Amino acid sequence: MKDKKRGGEDANGGGVATKGKLKGKAYAEELERLHAELVKLQEWVKHKGLKVCIVFEGRDGAGKGGAIKAITERVSPRVFRVTALPAPTDREKSQMYMQRYLPHMPAAGEVVIFDRSWYNRAGVERVMGFCSERDVKKFLRAVPLVEKAIVDSGIHLIKLWLEVSQEEQTKRLESRIDDGRKIWKLSDMDLLSYGRWYDYSRARDDMFAASDTEHAPWHVVRSDDKRRARLNIIAHILDAIPYKEAPRDKVKLPDRQKRNGYKEPDYPYKYVEERY
């Protein structure tokens, strides 16, 4: 995928140097600032009853999970809800293709993040032969219309494609082989799809050509540098949804009640062993 013009500062008043490896301290400071903005956005979404849907797509190892974790780390799971659907059941396979995704769309005051989405049909299902080319073509014709209906219903739809290089993907997938923290992230499907780089490239190109619309555009995130990608994604989301600081009552902790004769019981509590 060809490079496009790089930005410098993000649009929310912060910014880090755009060249060289991003140091941990600079990343942590900027992430903290953006987290505070995400909380402001969350409160505005609740206050105004906004509906937000964020779609994450990209190759295996592109950094979708880490980016989603960075977004949701400091916000409420009751507002920011992550949806990662398993493989469809036999019953779901018999349904209209989009049907199993629609119940997960946001209601007022919610932000739903899809960790992979209905675009499985244009990507992994197509490349791995889980559907026919006829099914893919039907999907690519229909998806702009479905997304127009989603947007017309008042949902803010943000679609993000994380683009990783072959070299960085190899590095990340290899790191999962012997790392006990990451072995769950390396599935048989990941291994099968790894060798089909250009099949995925062609599928991505067709997907963009069909579904990069004015009402639901795709935005591409260069994700070889995970830290920069996460910051850029959060800044983009903040730019995409106009928000203000929601009205908030002044908070003061109330006085605690008096003991009124209460005594701690002499109970043999089973405490967790303090190993650390």
PyRosetta script that sets phi, psi and omega in degrees:
from pyrosetta import init, pose_from_sequence

init()
pose = pose_from_sequence("MKDKKRGGEDANGGGVATKGKLKGKAYAEELERLHAELVKLQEWVKHKGLKVCIVFEGRDGAGKGGAIKAITERVSPRVFRVTALPAPTDREKSQMYMQRYLPHMPAAGEVVIFDRSWYNRAGVERVMGFCSERDVKKFLRAVPLVEKAIVDSGIHLIKLWLEVSQEEQTKRLESRIDDGRKIWKLSDMDLLSYGRWYDYSRARDDMFAASDTEHAPWHVVRSDDKRRARLNIIAHILDAIPYKEAPRDKVKLPDRQKRNGYKEPDYPYKYVEERY")
pose.set_psi(1, 131.0)
pose.set_omega(1, -176.3)
pose.set_phi(2, -70.7)
pose.set_psi(2, 147.6)
pose.set_omega(2, 177.3)
pose.set_phi(3, -70.8)
pose.set_psi(3, 145.3)
pose.set_omega(3, 170.6)
pose.set_phi(4, -113.0)
pose.set_psi(4, 173.7)
pose.set_omega(4, -178.2)
pose.set_phi(5, -60.1)
pose.set_psi(5, 135.4)
pose.set_omega(5, 178.5)
pose.set_phi(6, -90.3)
pose.set_psi(6, 145.3)
pose.set_omega(6, 175.0)
pose.set_phi(7, -87.8)
pose.set_psi(7, 172.5)
pose.set_omega(7, 176.3)
pose.set_phi(8, -109.9)
pose.set_psi(8, -89.7)
pose.set_omega(8, 177.9)
pose.set_phi(9, -79.0)
pose.set_psi(9, 152.0)
pose.set_omega(9, 171.5)
pose.set_phi(10, -81.3)
pose.set_psi(10, 171.7)
pose.set_omega(10, -171.3)
pose.set_phi(11, -87.5)
pose.set_psi(11, 8.7)
pose.set_omega(11, -175.6)
pose.set_phi(12, -111.7)
pose.set_psi(12, 21.8)
pose.set_omega(12, 171.2)
pose.set_phi(13, 95.2)
pose.set_psi(13, -5.1)
pose.set_omega(13, -178.8)
pose.set_phi(14, -108.6)
pose.set_psi(14, -147.1)
pose.set_omega(14, 177.1)
pose.set_phi(15, 139.0)
pose.set_psi(15, 148.1)
pose.set_omega(15, 176.1)
pose.set_phi(16, -131.8)
pose.set_psi(16, 163.7)
pose.set_omega(16, 178.8)
pose.set_phi(17, -58.4)
pose.set_psi(17, 140.4)
pose.set_omega(17, -174.3)
pose.set_phi(18, -94.9)
pose.set_psi(18, 2.3)
pose.set_omega(18, -179.6)
pose.set_phi(19, -118.9)
pose.set_psi(19, 150.0)
pose.set_omega(19, 177.3)
pose.set_phi(20, 78.4)
pose.set_psi(20, 170.4)
pose.set_omega(20, -178.7)
pose.set_phi(21, -71.0)
pose.set_psi(21, 133.0)
pose.set_omega(21, -177.6)
pose.set_phi(22, -77.3)
pose.set_psi(22, 121.8)
pose.set_omega(22, -179.1)
pose.set_phi(23, -69.8)
pose.set_psi(23, 152.6)
pose.set_omega(23, -177.4)
pose.set_phi(24, -59.7)
pose.set_psi(24, -39.6)
pose.set_omega(24, -178.5)
pose.set_phi(25, -66.4)
pose.set_psi(25, -44.8)
pose.set_omega(25, 179.6)
pose.set_phi(26, -63.3)
pose.set_psi(26, -39.9)
pose.set_omega(26, 178.4)
pose.set_phi(27, -63.2)
pose.set_psi(27, -47.2)
pose.set_omega(27, -177.1)
pose.set_phi(28, -62.7)
pose.set_psi(28, -40.0)
pose.set_omega(28, -179.0)
pose.set_phi(29, -67.2)
pose.set_psi(29, -43.8)
pose.set_omega(29, -179.9)
pose.set_phi(30, -69.3)
pose.set_psi(30, -37.9)
pose.set_omega(30, 178.2)
pose.set_phi(31, -63.7)
pose.set_psi(31, -39.6)
pose.set_omega(31, 178.0)
pose.set_phi(32, -61.0)
pose.set_psi(32, -42.7)
pose.set_omega(32, 178.7)
pose.set_phi(33, -64.1)
pose.set_psi(33, -43.6)
pose.set_omega(33, -179.8)
pose.set_phi(34, -68.8)
pose.set_psi(34, -33.6)
pose.set_omega(34, 176.2)
pose.set_phi(35, -61.2)
pose.set_psi(35, -40.4)
pose.set_omega(35, 178.1)
pose.set_phi(36, -63.0)
pose.set_psi(36, -37.8)
pose.set_omega(36, 177.4)
pose.set_phi(37, -68.0)
pose.set_psi(37, -37.3)
pose.set_omega(37, 177.5)
pose.set_phi(38, -62.8)
pose.set_psi(38, -37.0)
pose.set_omega(38, 176.7)
pose.set_phi(39, -65.8)
pose.set_psi(39, -39.7)
pose.set_omega(39, 175.0)
pose.set_phi(40, -60.5)
pose.set_psi(40, -43.9)
pose.set_omega(40, 177.7)
pose.set_phi(41, -61.0)
pose.set_psi(41, -43.8)
pose.set_omega(41, 179.0)
pose.set_phi(42, -56.6)
pose.set_psi(42, -47.1)
pose.set_omega(42, -178.4)
pose.set_phi(43, -66.9)
pose.set_psi(43, -33.1)
pose.set_omega(43, 177.4)
pose.set_phi(44, -70.2)
pose.set_psi(44, -39.8)
pose.set_omega(44, 176.5)
pose.set_phi(45, -59.0)
pose.set_psi(45, -44.1)
pose.set_omega(45, 178.2)
pose.set_phi(46, -66.5)
pose.set_psi(46, -44.7)
pose.set_omega(46, -176.0)
pose.set_phi(47, -63.2)
pose.set_psi(47, -41.2)
pose.set_omega(47, -175.9)
pose.set_phi(48, -97.0)
pose.set_psi(48, -4.7)
pose.set_omega(48, -178.9)
pose.set_phi(49, 67.7)
pose.set_psi(49, 35.0)
pose.set_omega(49, 179.6)
pose.set_phi(50, -72.5)
pose.set_psi(50, 157.8)
pose.set_omega(50, 177.5)
pose.set_phi(51, -125.0)
pose.set_psi(51, 122.1)
pose.set_omega(51, -174.9)
pose.set_phi(52, -128.5)
pose.set_psi(52, 132.7)
pose.set_omega(52, 177.6)
pose.set_phi(53, -126.9)
pose.set_psi(53, 123.5)
pose.set_omega(53, -179.1)
pose.set_phi(54, -117.9)
pose.set_psi(54, 123.2)
pose.set_omega(54, -178.3)
pose.set_phi(55, -105.2)
pose.set_psi(55, 125.6)
pose.set_omega(55, 175.0)
pose.set_phi(56, -108.8)
pose.set_psi(56, 122.6)
pose.set_omega(56, 174.9)
pose.set_phi(57, -133.3)
pose.set_psi(57, 164.2)
pose.set_omega(57, -180.0)
pose.set_phi(58, 152.7)
pose.set_psi(58, 171.3)
pose.set_omega(58, -178.9)
pose.set_phi(59, -68.8)
pose.set_psi(59, 164.8)
pose.set_omega(59, 173.1)
pose.set_phi(60, -59.4)
pose.set_psi(60, 135.2)
pose.set_omega(60, 179.3)
pose.set_phi(61, 82.2)
pose.set_psi(61, 8.6)
pose.set_omega(61, -178.4)
pose.set_phi(62, -77.7)
pose.set_psi(62, -15.5)
pose.set_omega(62, 177.5)
pose.set_phi(63, 104.9)
pose.set_psi(63, 19.9)
pose.set_omega(63, -178.2)
pose.set_phi(64, -62.6)
pose.set_psi(64, -48.2)
pose.set_omega(64, -176.9)
pose.set_phi(65, -62.1)
pose.set_psi(65, -43.2)
pose.set_omega(65, 179.3)
pose.set_phi(66, -65.6)
pose.set_psi(66, -36.7)
pose.set_omega(66, 178.5)
pose.set_phi(67, -67.1)
pose.set_psi(67, -42.2)
pose.set_omega(67, 179.1)
pose.set_phi(68, -64.2)
pose.set_psi(68, -40.4)
pose.set_omega(68, 177.8)
pose.set_phi(69, -62.6)
pose.set_psi(69, -40.2)
pose.set_omega(69, 179.0)
pose.set_phi(70, -63.9)
pose.set_psi(70, -36.6)
pose.set_omega(70, 179.1)
pose.set_phi(71, -68.0)
pose.set_psi(71, -43.9)
pose.set_omega(71, -170.1)
pose.set_phi(72, -91.4)
pose.set_psi(72, -1.3)
pose.set_omega(72, -172.7)
pose.set_phi(73, -59.8)
pose.set_psi(73, -36.4)
pose.set_omega(73, -172.9)
pose.set_phi(74, -118.8)
pose.set_psi(74, 9.1)
pose.set_omega(74, -179.5)
pose.set_phi(75, -109.0)
pose.set_psi(75, 171.3)
pose.set_omega(75, -176.7)
pose.set_phi(76, -80.3)
pose.set_psi(76, 130.8)
pose.set_omega(76, 175.7)
pose.set_phi(77, -68.1)
pose.set_psi(77, -11.9)
pose.set_omega(77, 176.1)
pose.set_phi(78, -79.3)
pose.set_psi(78, -19.0)
pose.set_omega(78, 177.9)
pose.set_phi(79, -105.0)
pose.set_psi(79, -51.0)
pose.set_omega(79, 177.3)
pose.set_phi(80, -92.2)
pose.set_psi(80, 107.3)
pose.set_omega(80, -176.1)
pose.set_phi(81, -114.0)
pose.set_psi(81, 127.9)
pose.set_omega(81, -179.4)
pose.set_phi(82, -97.9)
pose.set_psi(82, 130.6)
pose.set_omega(82, 178.9)
pose.set_phi(83, -119.2)
pose.set_psi(83, 119.3)
pose.set_omega(83, 176.8)
pose.set_phi(84, -131.2)
pose.set_psi(84, 92.5)
pose.set_omega(84, -173.2)
pose.set_phi(85, -74.9)
pose.set_psi(85, 142.1)
pose.set_omega(85, 174.3)
pose.set_phi(86, -74.8)
pose.set_psi(86, -178.3)
pose.set_omega(86, 176.3)
pose.set_phi(87, -59.1)
pose.set_psi(87, 144.2)
pose.set_omega(87, -177.3)
pose.set_phi(88, -65.2)
pose.set_psi(88, 145.9)
pose.set_omega(88, 174.4)
pose.set_phi(89, -76.0)
pose.set_psi(89, 171.5)
pose.set_omega(89, 177.4)
pose.set_phi(90, -60.5)
pose.set_psi(90, -38.4)
pose.set_omega(90, 178.6)
pose.set_phi(91, -64.3)
pose.set_psi(91, -44.2)
pose.set_omega(91, -179.7)
pose.set_phi(92, -65.3)
pose.set_psi(92, -32.7)
pose.set_omega(92, 177.8)
pose.set_phi(93, -64.0)
pose.set_psi(93, -25.3)
pose.set_omega(93, -179.2)
pose.set_phi(94, -86.1)
pose.set_psi(94, -8.4)
pose.set_omega(94, -178.1)
pose.set_phi(95, -82.5)
pose.set_psi(95, 169.7)
pose.set_omega(95, 165.5)
pose.set_phi(96, -55.5)
pose.set_psi(96, 137.6)
pose.set_omega(96, -168.9)
pose.set_phi(97, -55.3)
pose.set_psi(97, -45.5)
pose.set_omega(97, -175.6)
pose.set_phi(98, -75.7)
pose.set_psi(98, -7.8)
pose.set_omega(98, -169.0)
pose.set_phi(99, -59.7)
pose.set_psi(99, -40.2)
pose.set_omega(99, -175.1)
pose.set_phi(100, -74.9)
pose.set_psi(100, -14.3)
pose.set_omega(100, 178.1)
pose.set_phi(101, -88.2)
pose.set_psi(101, -29.3)
pose.set_omega(101, -172.9)
pose.set_phi(102, -62.5)
pose.set_psi(102, -36.7)
pose.set_omega(102, 178.8)
pose.set_phi(103, -63.8)
pose.set_psi(103, -16.3)
pose.set_omega(103, -178.1)
pose.set_phi(104, -93.0)
pose.set_psi(104, 0.3)
pose.set_omega(104, 179.3)
pose.set_phi(105, -65.3)
pose.set_psi(105, 151.6)
pose.set_omega(105, -174.6)
pose.set_phi(106, -71.9)
pose.set_psi(106, 145.1)
pose.set_omega(106, 167.3)
pose.set_phi(107, -94.8)
pose.set_psi(107, 179.6)
pose.set_omega(107, -178.9)
pose.set_phi(108, -58.4)
pose.set_psi(108, 133.5)
pose.set_omega(108, 178.6)
pose.set_phi(109, 82.8)
pose.set_psi(109, 18.9)
pose.set_omega(109, -177.1)
pose.set_phi(110, -127.5)
pose.set_psi(110, 149.5)
pose.set_omega(110, 170.8)
pose.set_phi(111, -121.5)
pose.set_psi(111, 116.0)
pose.set_omega(111, 179.2)
pose.set_phi(112, -106.6)
pose.set_psi(112, 129.0)
pose.set_omega(112, 179.1)
pose.set_phi(113, -111.1)
pose.set_psi(113, 120.1)
pose.set_omega(113, 176.7)
pose.set_phi(114, -93.6)
pose.set_psi(114, 115.3)
pose.set_omega(114, 172.5)
pose.set_phi(115, -87.5)
pose.set_psi(115, 89.9)
pose.set_omega(115, -162.9)
pose.set_phi(116, 72.0)
pose.set_psi(116, 155.9)
pose.set_omega(116, -166.5)
pose.set_phi(117, -152.3)
pose.set_psi(117, -157.0)
pose.set_omega(117, 176.4)
pose.set_phi(118, -61.1)
pose.set_psi(118, -14.7)
pose.set_omega(118, 178.2)
pose.set_phi(119, -74.5)
pose.set_psi(119, 0.1)
pose.set_omega(119, 169.1)
pose.set_phi(120, -54.6)
pose.set_psi(120, -34.9)
pose.set_omega(120, -179.1)
pose.set_phi(121, -62.0)
pose.set_psi(121, -38.1)
pose.set_omega(121, -179.0)
pose.set_phi(122, -83.2)
pose.set_psi(122, -15.9)
pose.set_omega(122, -176.0)
pose.set_phi(123, -111.6)
pose.set_psi(123, -96.7)
pose.set_omega(123, -172.0)
pose.set_phi(124, -61.5)
pose.set_psi(124, -39.4)
pose.set_omega(124, -178.4)
pose.set_phi(125, -64.5)
pose.set_psi(125, -38.6)
pose.set_omega(125, 179.7)
pose.set_phi(126, -70.3)
pose.set_psi(126, -49.2)
pose.set_omega(126, -175.4)
pose.set_phi(127, -65.8)
pose.set_psi(127, -38.6)
pose.set_omega(127, -176.6)
pose.set_phi(128, -90.4)
pose.set_psi(128, 2.6)
pose.set_omega(128, 174.8)
pose.set_phi(129, 77.4)
pose.set_psi(129, 24.7)
pose.set_omega(129, 179.8)
pose.set_phi(130, -84.1)
pose.set_psi(130, -5.9)
pose.set_omega(130, 175.9)
pose.set_phi(131, -147.0)
pose.set_psi(131, 166.9)
pose.set_omega(131, -178.2)
pose.set_phi(132, -87.3)
pose.set_psi(132, 163.1)
pose.set_omega(132, 175.5)
pose.set_phi(133, -62.8)
pose.set_psi(133, -32.8)
pose.set_omega(133, 176.3)
pose.set_phi(134, -62.0)
pose.set_psi(134, -41.9)
pose.set_omega(134, 177.7)
pose.set_phi(135, -61.5)
pose.set_psi(135, -41.9)
pose.set_omega(135, -179.4)
pose.set_phi(136, -63.2)
pose.set_psi(136, -45.9)
pose.set_omega(136, -178.3)
pose.set_phi(137, -64.0)
pose.set_psi(137, -39.1)
pose.set_omega(137, 176.3)
pose.set_phi(138, -61.9)
pose.set_psi(138, -42.9)
pose.set_omega(138, 179.6)
pose.set_phi(139, -63.0)
pose.set_psi(139, -46.9)
pose.set_omega(139, -177.1)
pose.set_phi(140, -65.1)
pose.set_psi(140, -30.1)
pose.set_omega(140, 174.9)
pose.set_phi(141, -72.9)
pose.set_psi(141, -35.7)
pose.set_omega(141, -173.1)
pose.set_phi(142, -84.7)
pose.set_psi(142, -31.7)
pose.set_omega(142, -169.4)
pose.set_phi(143, -61.8)
pose.set_psi(143, -36.4)
pose.set_omega(143, 176.7)
pose.set_phi(144, -62.5)
pose.set_psi(144, -34.5)
pose.set_omega(144, 179.7)
pose.set_phi(145, -70.6)
pose.set_psi(145, -41.4)
pose.set_omega(145, 178.6)
pose.set_phi(146, -63.7)
pose.set_psi(146, -43.6)
pose.set_omega(146, -179.2)
pose.set_phi(147, -69.1)
pose.set_psi(147, -30.0)
pose.set_omega(147, 174.4)
pose.set_phi(148, -64.4)
pose.set_psi(148, -40.9)
pose.set_omega(148, 177.8)
pose.set_phi(149, -65.7)
pose.set_psi(149, -37.9)
pose.set_omega(149, 177.9)
pose.set_phi(150, -62.3)
pose.set_psi(150, -49.0)
pose.set_omega(150, -179.2)
pose.set_phi(151, -65.1)
pose.set_psi(151, -41.3)
pose.set_omega(151, -179.4)
pose.set_phi(152, -65.8)
pose.set_psi(152, -20.5)
pose.set_omega(152, 177.6)
pose.set_phi(153, -79.2)
pose.set_psi(153, -3.7)
pose.set_omega(153, 178.0)
pose.set_phi(154, 102.9)
pose.set_psi(154, 6.8)
pose.set_omega(154, 179.9)
pose.set_phi(155, -86.4)
pose.set_psi(155, 131.6)
pose.set_omega(155, 171.2)
pose.set_phi(156, -79.4)
pose.set_psi(156, 111.7)
pose.set_omega(156, -176.4)
pose.set_phi(157, -105.2)
pose.set_psi(157, 119.0)
pose.set_omega(157, 179.9)
pose.set_phi(158, -118.4)
pose.set_psi(158, 122.4)
pose.set_omega(158, -178.0)
pose.set_phi(159, -115.6)
pose.set_psi(159, 123.1)
pose.set_omega(159, -176.6)
pose.set_phi(160, -121.8)
pose.set_psi(160, 128.9)
pose.set_omega(160, 174.1)
pose.set_phi(161, -111.0)
pose.set_psi(161, 119.8)
pose.set_omega(161, 178.5)
pose.set_phi(162, -91.4)
pose.set_psi(162, 118.9)
pose.set_omega(162, -175.5)
pose.set_phi(163, -103.6)
pose.set_psi(163, 118.6)
pose.set_omega(163, 179.9)
pose.set_phi(164, -117.6)
pose.set_psi(164, 146.3)
pose.set_omega(164, 179.1)
pose.set_phi(165, -77.9)
pose.set_psi(165, 162.1)
pose.set_omega(165, 177.4)
pose.set_phi(166, -58.5)
pose.set_psi(166, -43.6)
pose.set_omega(166, -176.7)
pose.set_phi(167, -64.6)
pose.set_psi(167, -43.4)
pose.set_omega(167, -178.4)
pose.set_phi(168, -71.3)
pose.set_psi(168, -36.0)
pose.set_omega(168, 176.6)
pose.set_phi(169, -61.8)
pose.set_psi(169, -44.6)
pose.set_omega(169, 178.4)
pose.set_phi(170, -59.1)
pose.set_psi(170, -46.1)
pose.set_omega(170, -180.0)
pose.set_phi(171, -58.7)
pose.set_psi(171, -44.2)
pose.set_omega(171, -177.1)
pose.set_phi(172, -70.4)
pose.set_psi(172, -42.5)
pose.set_omega(172, -179.5)
pose.set_phi(173, -68.2)
pose.set_psi(173, -37.9)
pose.set_omega(173, 177.2)
pose.set_phi(174, -63.9)
pose.set_psi(174, -33.7)
pose.set_omega(174, -179.2)
pose.set_phi(175, -67.9)
pose.set_psi(175, -18.4)
pose.set_omega(175, -178.9)
pose.set_phi(176, -83.2)
pose.set_psi(176, -16.7)
pose.set_omega(176, -171.6)
pose.set_phi(177, -64.3)
pose.set_psi(177, -44.8)
pose.set_omega(177, -174.7)
pose.set_phi(178, -114.7)
pose.set_psi(178, 11.3)
pose.set_omega(178, -179.8)
pose.set_phi(179, -99.6)
pose.set_psi(179, 112.0)
pose.set_omega(179, -177.3)
pose.set_phi(180, -59.6)
pose.set_psi(180, -20.6)
pose.set_omega(180, 178.4)
pose.set_phi(181, -81.0)
pose.set_psi(181, -16.2)
pose.set_omega(181, -170.5)
pose.set_phi(182, -120.8)
pose.set_psi(182, -3.4)
pose.set_omega(182, -173.6)
pose.set_phi(183, -60.4)
pose.set_psi(183, -28.2)
pose.set_omega(183, 179.6)
pose.set_phi(184, -68.8)
pose.set_psi(184, -17.8)
pose.set_omega(184, -178.3)
pose.set_phi(185, -88.6)
pose.set_psi(185, 2.3)
pose.set_omega(185, -179.7)
pose.set_phi(186, -119.2)
pose.set_psi(186, 96.5)
pose.set_omega(186, -176.3)
pose.set_phi(187, -96.0)
pose.set_psi(187, 167.9)
pose.set_omega(187, 174.8)
pose.set_phi(188, -58.8)
pose.set_psi(188, -35.9)
pose.set_omega(188, 179.2)
pose.set_phi(189, -65.3)
pose.set_psi(189, -37.5)
pose.set_omega(189, 177.1)
pose.set_phi(190, -60.6)
pose.set_psi(190, -41.7)
pose.set_omega(190, -178.5)
pose.set_phi(191, -67.0)
pose.set_psi(191, -41.2)
pose.set_omega(191, 179.3)
pose.set_phi(192, -66.2)
pose.set_psi(192, -40.2)
pose.set_omega(192, -175.6)
pose.set_phi(193, -78.2)
pose.set_psi(193, -20.0)
pose.set_omega(193, -176.6)
pose.set_phi(194, -56.9)
pose.set_psi(194, -40.5)
pose.set_omega(194, -177.3)
pose.set_phi(195, -77.9)
pose.set_psi(195, -3.4)
pose.set_omega(195, -175.0)
pose.set_phi(196, -108.8)
pose.set_psi(196, 45.1)
pose.set_omega(196, -175.9)
pose.set_phi(197, -54.2)
pose.set_psi(197, -49.2)
pose.set_omega(197, -173.7)
pose.set_phi(198, -78.2)
pose.set_psi(198, -24.9)
pose.set_omega(198, 170.6)
pose.set_phi(199, -63.6)
pose.set_psi(199, -40.6)
pose.set_omega(199, 177.0)
pose.set_phi(200, -67.1)
pose.set_psi(200, -37.2)
pose.set_omega(200, 178.3)
pose.set_phi(201, -61.7)
pose.set_psi(201, -45.0)
pose.set_omega(201, 179.2)
pose.set_phi(202, -64.3)
pose.set_psi(202, -40.8)
pose.set_omega(202, 179.0)
pose.set_phi(203, -63.9)
pose.set_psi(203, -42.0)
pose.set_omega(203, 177.4)
pose.set_phi(204, -61.2)
pose.set_psi(204, -43.8)
pose.set_omega(204, -178.0)
pose.set_phi(205, -62.2)
pose.set_psi(205, -42.7)
pose.set_omega(205, 178.0)
pose.set_phi(206, -65.2)
pose.set_psi(206, -39.7)
pose.set_omega(206, 180.0)
pose.set_phi(207, -62.3)
pose.set_psi(207, -45.2)
pose.set_omega(207, 179.4)
pose.set_phi(208, -64.0)
pose.set_psi(208, -43.3)
pose.set_omega(208, -178.0)
pose.set_phi(209, -60.5)
pose.set_psi(209, -34.2)
pose.set_omega(209, -176.3)
pose.set_phi(210, -88.4)
pose.set_psi(210, -30.3)
pose.set_omega(210, -167.0)
pose.set_phi(211, -123.9)
pose.set_psi(211, 4.6)
pose.set_omega(211, 175.6)
pose.set_phi(212, -85.6)
pose.set_psi(212, 80.5)
pose.set_omega(212, -170.9)
pose.set_phi(213, -103.9)
pose.set_psi(213, 167.8)
pose.set_omega(213, 178.4)
pose.set_phi(214, -64.8)
pose.set_psi(214, -37.7)
pose.set_omega(214, -177.6)
pose.set_phi(215, -82.4)
pose.set_psi(215, -20.5)
pose.set_omega(215, -179.6)
pose.set_phi(216, -145.7)
pose.set_psi(216, 70.8)
pose.set_omega(216, -176.1)
pose.set_phi(217, -75.0)
pose.set_psi(217, 154.6)
pose.set_omega(217, 170.2)
pose.set_phi(218, -88.6)
pose.set_psi(218, 143.1)
pose.set_omega(218, 169.8)
pose.set_phi(219, -123.2)
pose.set_psi(219, 131.9)
pose.set_omega(219, -175.1)
pose.set_phi(220, -98.5)
pose.set_psi(220, 135.4)
pose.set_omega(220, 179.4)
pose.set_phi(221, -116.0)
pose.set_psi(221, 119.3)
pose.set_omega(221, 173.1)
pose.set_phi(222, -71.6)
pose.set_psi(222, 121.8)
pose.set_omega(222, -169.7)
pose.set_phi(223, -120.2)
pose.set_psi(223, 16.3)
pose.set_omega(223, 175.7)
pose.set_phi(224, -62.1)
pose.set_psi(224, -35.9)
pose.set_omega(224, 173.8)
pose.set_phi(225, -97.4)
pose.set_psi(225, 103.0)
pose.set_omega(225, -173.8)
pose.set_phi(226, -59.9)
pose.set_psi(226, -42.9)
pose.set_omega(226, -176.4)
pose.set_phi(227, -63.1)
pose.set_psi(227, -48.1)
pose.set_omega(227, 179.8)
pose.set_phi(228, -63.4)
pose.set_psi(228, -40.0)
pose.set_omega(228, -179.7)
pose.set_phi(229, -60.0)
pose.set_psi(229, -43.9)
pose.set_omega(229, -178.9)
pose.set_phi(230, -63.9)
pose.set_psi(230, -43.9)
pose.set_omega(230, 178.6)
pose.set_phi(231, -64.4)
pose.set_psi(231, -42.8)
pose.set_omega(231, -179.8)
pose.set_phi(232, -63.8)
pose.set_psi(232, -38.2)
pose.set_omega(232, 179.7)
pose.set_phi(233, -65.3)
pose.set_psi(233, -47.6)
pose.set_omega(233, -179.4)
pose.set_phi(234, -63.0)
pose.set_psi(234, -43.5)
pose.set_omega(234, 178.3)
pose.set_phi(235, -61.3)
pose.set_psi(235, -38.7)
pose.set_omega(235, 179.1)
pose.set_phi(236, -64.7)
pose.set_psi(236, -43.4)
pose.set_omega(236, 178.9)
pose.set_phi(237, -61.3)
pose.set_psi(237, -42.8)
pose.set_omega(237, 179.3)
pose.set_phi(238, -64.1)
pose.set_psi(238, -35.1)
pose.set_omega(238, 177.0)
pose.set_phi(239, -71.3)
pose.set_psi(239, -31.9)
pose.set_omega(239, -172.2)
pose.set_phi(240, -76.1)
pose.set_psi(240, -22.0)
pose.set_omega(240, -176.2)
pose.set_phi(241, -122.1)
pose.set_psi(241, 106.8)
pose.set_omega(241, 178.6)
pose.set_phi(242, -59.7)
pose.set_psi(242, 131.6)
pose.set_omega(242, -179.0)
pose.set_phi(243, -149.8)
pose.set_psi(243, 159.2)
pose.set_omega(243, 174.9)
pose.set_phi(244, -131.1)
pose.set_psi(244, 174.8)
pose.set_omega(244, 174.6)
pose.set_phi(245, -75.7)
pose.set_psi(245, 121.0)
pose.set_omega(245, -176.6)
pose.set_phi(246, -70.5)
pose.set_psi(246, 149.4)
pose.set_omega(246, 176.1)
pose.set_phi(247, -57.6)
pose.set_psi(247, 141.0)
pose.set_omega(247, -176.0)
pose.set_phi(248, -146.9)
pose.set_psi(248, 129.6)
pose.set_omega(248, 176.9)
pose.set_phi(249, -67.3)
pose.set_psi(249, 147.9)
pose.set_omega(249, 176.1)
pose.set_phi(250, -65.1)
pose.set_psi(250, 132.4)
pose.set_omega(250, -174.3)
pose.set_phi(251, -99.9)
pose.set_psi(251, 131.5)
pose.set_omega(251, 174.1)
pose.set_phi(252, -142.3)
pose.set_psi(252, 129.8)
pose.set_omega(252, 179.8)
pose.set_phi(253, -68.3)
pose.set_psi(253, 135.1)
pose.set_omega(253, 177.9)
pose.set_phi(254, -74.5)
pose.set_psi(254, 164.2)
pose.set_omega(254, 174.4)
pose.set_phi(255, -67.8)
pose.set_psi(255, 145.0)
pose.set_omega(255, 174.1)
pose.set_phi(256, -74.8)
pose.set_psi(256, 152.0)
pose.set_omega(256, 176.3)
pose.set_phi(257, -68.4)
pose.set_psi(257, 158.8)
pose.set_omega(257, 177.8)
pose.set_phi(258, -76.8)
pose.set_psi(258, 158.0)
pose.set_omega(258, -176.9)
pose.set_phi(259, -62.6)
pose.set_psi(259, -38.5)
pose.set_omega(259, 179.9)
pose.set_phi(260, 48.9)
pose.set_psi(260, 47.1)
pose.set_omega(260, 174.1)
pose.set_phi(261, 84.6)
pose.set_psi(261, 0.4)
pose.set_omega(261, -179.7)
pose.set_phi(262, -66.6)
pose.set_psi(262, 137.3)
pose.set_omega(262, 176.2)
pose.set_phi(263, -126.6)
pose.set_psi(263, 139.9)
pose.set_omega(263, 176.7)
pose.set_phi(264, -63.2)
pose.set_psi(264, 134.1)
pose.set_omega(264, -178.2)
pose.set_phi(265, -73.8)
pose.set_psi(265, 151.0)
pose.set_omega(265, 174.8)
pose.set_phi(266, -88.5)
pose.set_psi(266, 71.3)
pose.set_omega(266, -173.9)
pose.set_phi(267, -107.7)
pose.set_psi(267, 138.5)
pose.set_omega(267, -179.1)
pose.set_phi(268, -79.1)
pose.set_psi(268, 72.4)
pose.set_omega(268, 179.4)
pose.set_phi(269, -59.8)
pose.set_psi(269, 141.9)
pose.set_omega(269, 175.9)
pose.set_phi(270, -94.6)
pose.set_psi(270, 99.1)
pose.set_omega(270, -176.4)
pose.set_phi(271, -84.5)
pose.set_psi(271, 146.7)
pose.set_omega(271, 172.1)
pose.set_phi(272, -63.0)
pose.set_psi(272, 135.7)
pose.set_omega(272, -179.9)
pose.set_phi(273, -61.1)
pose.set_psi(273, 129.7)
pose.set_omega(273, -178.6)
pose.set_phi(274, -89.4)
pose.set_psi(274, 86.9)
pose.set_omega(274, -177.5)
pose.set_phi(275, -86.7)
pose.set_psi(275, -12.0)
pose.set_omega(275, -175.0)
pose.set_phi(276, -126.1)
pose.dump_pdb("model.pdb")
